Amino acid sequence: MAVPKLIIGQYYHGKSLAHQTDPRVKLAIMFLFAASIFLIKNFSGLIILALSLFLLVGLCKLPLSLTMKGIKPLFYILAFTFLIHIFTGGKPWADVGPVSISIAGLKTGTFVDFRLILLVVGSAILTLTSTPIELTDAIEYILSPLRRIRVPSHELAMMITIAIRFIPVLSDEADKIVKAQIARGANFDSKNPITRARSFIPILVPLFVSVFRRADELAEAMEARAYRGGEGRTKVRELKMEKQDYLVFAIAILLIGGMVWIGRMPIF
């Protein structure tokens, strides 16, 4: 299977336990996992969390290169976050020209970047082991209590899923536009930031045109299939919790709880 440039919104076919687990359980575990990342206060907890993710990737039989692919688009954000912390993080340790490097900032910057990477990898595992339909049904189920206050849970779930699904599609579209502009002589490697920013204008305009075109085509396709929202709709596959789903959720709670406990201890 070819490795896509962006993994958010992609589904990797498999028959592992994670693929077969109820999507509601996977979403709940993802929320707990995301919360645990910000509850952990030391590197030991994050390292254990990272090892657990790598073990999960192996159990799901997901290509490691595919799972880690989502980190690459965040490179500039991670670098910016790291630099901001080491230059403004506390007592100066060494001077580099007009700025000072802080040991406390170095530690904090590494810690924050580590958190972001784990969050991206965890989200990647969720989307790679869940089809868009499964995610839509799970999100709709979670939002269903809001129907009592007239919140359209089905429509919200559909919008979220479509947005996630179209991320890799638009990424591929942008890549095609960039290659077309390079073939016409566009220069995207200029060291001047202003020149480089201007060179992206010929990309944004056709990309927005493509976005509106695809949205229009999607709307027409949904109307042709008599889509009228969630009222009265039935599902081919109803979500149903099995014994293995309860077991997976219980084990996940115990593991995440243990990692948070270790992550809040006064150790490295």
C-alpha positions as CSV (number, residue, x, y, z in Angstrom):
1,M,0.0,0.0,0.0
2,A,1.4,3.4,-1.0
3,V,2.2,5.8,1.9
4,P,0.2,9.0,1.6
5,K,1.6,12.4,2.3
6,L,-0.9,13.0,5.1
7,I,-2.4,10.3,7.2
8,I,-5.3,12.2,8.8
9,G,-8.5,10.9,7.2
10,Q,-6.8,7.8,5.8
11,Y,-7.9,4.3,6.6
12,Y,-5.5,1.4,6.5
13,H,-7.3,-1.9,6.0
14,G,-6.6,-4.6,8.6
15,K,-8.1,-7.2,10.8
16,S,-6.4,-6.4,14.1
17,L,-8.3,-6.1,17.4
18,A,-8.1,-2.3,17.1
19,H,-9.7,-2.4,13.7
20,Q,-12.6,-4.5,15.1
21,T,-13.1,-2.5,18.2
22,D,-16.2,-0.4,18.5
23,P,-15.4,3.1,17.2
24,R,-17.2,4.7,20.3
25,V,-14.7,2.8,22.5
26,K,-11.8,4.0,20.3
27,L,-13.0,7.6,20.5
28,A,-13.4,7.4,24.3
29,I,-9.9,5.9,24.7
30,M,-8.5,8.7,22.4
31,F,-10.1,11.4,24.6
32,L,-8.6,9.7,27.7
33,F,-5.2,9.4,26.0
34,A,-5.2,13.1,25.0
35,A,-6.1,14.1,28.5
36,S,-3.4,11.8,30.0
37,I,-0.7,13.5,27.8
38,F,-1.4,16.9,29.5
39,L,-1.8,15.3,33.0
40,I,1.7,13.7,32.8
41,K,4.4,15.9,34.3
42,N,7.6,14.1,33.7
43,F,9.5,12.5,30.9
44,S,9.2,9.0,32.3
45,G,5.5,9.0,31.8
46,L,5.8,10.3,28.3
47,I,8.4,7.7,27.4
48,I,6.2,4.9,28.7
49,L,3.3,6.4,26.7
50,A,5.4,6.4,23.6
51,L,6.5,2.8,24.0
52,S,2.8,1.8,24.5
53,L,2.0,3.6,21.2
54,F,4.8,1.8,19.3
55,L,3.5,-1.5,20.8
56,L,0.0,-0.7,19.6
57,V,1.2,0.1,16.1
58,G,2.8,-3.3,16.0
59,L,-0.3,-5.0,17.3
60,C,-2.4,-3.2,14.7
61,K,0.1,-4.3,12.0
62,L,0.4,-0.7,10.8
63,P,3.5,0.4,8.9
64,L,5.6,2.5,11.2
65,S,6.5,4.9,8.4
66,L,2.8,5.5,7.7
67,T,2.0,6.2,11.3
68,M,4.9,8.6,11.8
69,K,4.1,10.4,8.5
70,G,1.8,12.8,10.2
71,I,4.7,14.4,12.2
72,K,6.4,15.8,9.1
73,P,3.8,18.5,8.4
74,L,4.3,19.7,12.0
75,F,8.0,20.2,11.6
76,Y,7.9,24.0,11.6
77,I,5.4,24.2,14.4
78,L,7.6,21.9,16.5
79,A,10.7,23.9,15.7
80,F,9.1,27.2,16.5
81,T,7.7,25.9,19.8
82,F,11.1,24.5,20.8
83,L,12.9,27.7,19.9
84,I,10.4,29.9,21.8
85,H,10.9,27.9,24.9
86,I,14.7,27.7,24.9
87,F,15.1,31.4,24.4
88,T,12.4,32.5,26.9
89,G,12.2,29.6,29.3
90,G,14.0,30.9,32.4
91,K,17.5,31.6,33.8
92,P,20.0,32.1,30.9
93,W,22.6,29.3,30.5
94,A,24.5,30.5,27.4
95,D,24.4,33.4,25.0
96,V,24.0,33.0,21.3
97,G,24.4,36.5,19.8
98,P,21.7,38.8,21.2
99,V,19.6,35.9,22.7
100,S,20.2,33.6,25.7
101,I,19.6,29.8,25.9
102,S,17.9,28.5,29.0
103,I,18.3,24.9,30.3
104,A,14.8,25.1,31.8
105,G,13.4,26.3,28.5
106,L,15.3,23.5,26.7
107,K,13.6,20.9,28.9
108,T,10.2,22.6,28.6
109,G,10.5,22.9,24.8
110,T,11.4,19.2,24.4
111,F,8.6,18.2,26.7
112,V,5.9,20.2,24.8
113,D,7.1,18.9,21.4
114,F,7.1,15.4,22.8
115,R,3.5,15.9,23.9
116,L,2.5,17.2,20.4
117,I,4.1,14.2,18.7
118,L,2.4,11.7,20.9
119,L,-0.9,13.4,20.3
120,V,-0.5,13.3,16.5
121,V,0.6,9.6,16.5
122,G,-2.3,8.6,18.7
123,S,-4.7,10.4,16.4
124,A,-3.1,8.7,13.4
125,I,-3.7,5.3,15.0
126,L,-7.4,6.2,15.5
127,T,-8.0,7.3,11.9
128,L,-5.9,4.5,10.4
129,T,-8.0,1.8,12.2
130,S,-11.4,3.4,11.7
131,T,-13.3,4.0,8.5
132,P,-15.0,7.5,8.0
133,I,-18.4,5.9,8.3
134,E,-17.5,4.4,11.7
135,L,-16.2,7.7,13.0
136,T,-19.3,9.4,11.8
137,D,-21.6,6.9,13.6
138,A,-19.4,7.2,16.8
139,I,-19.4,11.0,16.8
140,E,-23.2,11.1,16.2
141,Y,-23.8,8.7,19.0
142,I,-21.6,10.8,21.4
143,L,-23.5,14.0,20.4
144,S,-26.9,12.4,20.4
145,P,-27.9,13.7,23.9
146,L,-27.7,17.2,22.4
147,R,-30.7,16.5,20.3
148,R,-32.9,17.3,23.3
149,I,-31.8,20.9,22.9
150,R,-32.3,20.8,19.1
151,V,-28.6,20.4,18.2
152,P,-28.3,18.5,14.9
153,S,-25.9,15.8,16.1
154,H,-26.0,13.9,12.8
155,E,-25.2,16.9,10.7
156,L,-22.4,17.9,13.0
157,A,-20.9,14.4,12.9
158,M,-21.2,14.4,9.1
159,M,-19.5,17.8,8.8
160,I,-16.6,16.7,11.0
161,T,-16.0,13.5,9.2
162,I,-16.2,15.1,5.7
163,A,-13.6,17.7,6.9
164,I,-11.3,15.0,8.1
165,R,-11.8,12.9,5.0
166,F,-11.0,15.8,2.6
167,I,-7.7,16.7,4.3
168,P,-5.6,14.2,2.3
169,V,-7.6,14.9,-0.8
170,L,-6.8,18.6,-0.7
171,S,-3.2,17.8,0.2
172,D,-2.8,15.8,-3.0
173,E,-4.6,18.6,-4.9
174,A,-2.2,21.2,-3.5
175,D,0.8,19.0,-4.5
176,K,-0.5,18.7,-8.1
177,I,-0.9,22.5,-8.3
178,V,2.7,23.1,-6.9
179,K,4.1,20.7,-9.5
180,A,2.2,22.4,-12.3
181,Q,3.4,25.9,-11.1
182,I,7.0,24.6,-11.0
183,A,6.7,23.3,-14.6
184,R,5.6,26.9,-15.5
185,G,8.8,28.3,-13.9
186,A,7.5,29.2,-10.4
187,N,10.2,29.4,-7.7
188,F,9.3,28.1,-4.2
189,D,12.9,27.8,-2.9
190,S,13.7,31.5,-2.5
191,K,15.4,32.4,0.7
192,N,13.6,35.7,0.8
193,P,10.5,35.1,3.0
194,I,8.4,37.8,1.2
195,T,9.2,36.4,-2.2
196,R,8.5,32.9,-1.0
197,A,5.1,34.0,0.5
198,R,4.2,35.7,-2.8
199,S,5.0,32.6,-4.8
200,F,2.3,30.7,-2.9
201,I,-0.5,33.0,-4.1
202,P,-0.7,31.1,-7.5
203,I,-1.3,27.9,-5.3
204,L,-4.0,29.3,-3.0
205,V,-6.3,30.7,-5.7
206,P,-6.7,27.4,-7.7
207,L,-6.8,25.4,-4.5
208,F,-9.8,27.5,-3.2
209,V,-11.4,27.0,-6.6
210,S,-10.9,23.3,-6.3
211,V,-12.3,23.3,-2.8
212,F,-15.5,25.0,-3.9
213,R,-15.8,22.7,-6.9
214,R,-15.4,19.6,-4.8
215,A,-17.9,20.9,-2.3
216,D,-20.5,21.5,-5.0
217,E,-19.9,18.1,-6.5
218,L,-20.3,16.5,-3.1
219,A,-23.6,18.4,-2.4
220,E,-25.0,17.3,-5.8
221,A,-24.0,13.7,-5.1
222,M,-25.7,13.8,-1.7
223,E,-28.9,15.3,-3.2
224,A,-28.9,12.7,-6.0
225,R,-28.9,10.0,-3.2
226,A,-31.9,11.8,-1.5
227,Y,-29.9,12.8,1.5
228,R,-32.0,15.0,3.8
229,G,-30.2,14.9,7.1
230,G,-30.3,12.4,10.0
231,E,-34.1,12.5,10.7
232,G,-35.6,9.1,10.0
233,R,-32.4,7.6,8.5
234,T,-31.4,4.0,9.2
235,K,-28.0,2.3,9.1
236,V,-26.8,-0.8,7.4
237,R,-24.6,-1.6,10.4
238,E,-25.9,-0.6,13.8
239,L,-23.2,0.0,16.5
240,K,-23.3,-2.7,19.1
241,M,-20.9,-3.2,22.0
242,E,-19.4,-6.7,22.3
243,K,-17.6,-8.3,25.3
244,Q,-14.2,-7.6,23.7
245,D,-15.1,-3.9,23.5
246,Y,-15.8,-3.7,27.2
247,L,-12.5,-5.6,27.9
248,V,-10.5,-3.3,25.6
249,F,-11.9,-0.2,27.3
250,A,-11.3,-1.6,30.8
251,I,-7.7,-2.5,29.9
252,A,-7.1,0.9,28.3
253,I,-8.4,2.8,31.4
254,L,-6.1,0.7,33.7
255,L,-3.0,1.3,31.4
256,I,-3.7,5.0,31.0
257,G,-4.4,5.5,34.7
258,G,-1.1,3.7,35.5
259,M,0.9,5.8,33.1
260,V,-0.6,9.0,34.5
261,W,0.2,7.9,38.0
262,I,3.8,7.2,37.0
263,G,3.9,10.5,35.0
264,R,3.0,12.6,38.1
265,M,5.6,11.1,40.4
266,P,8.6,13.2,41.3
267,I,11.0,11.4,39.0
268,F,12.7,12.2,35.7
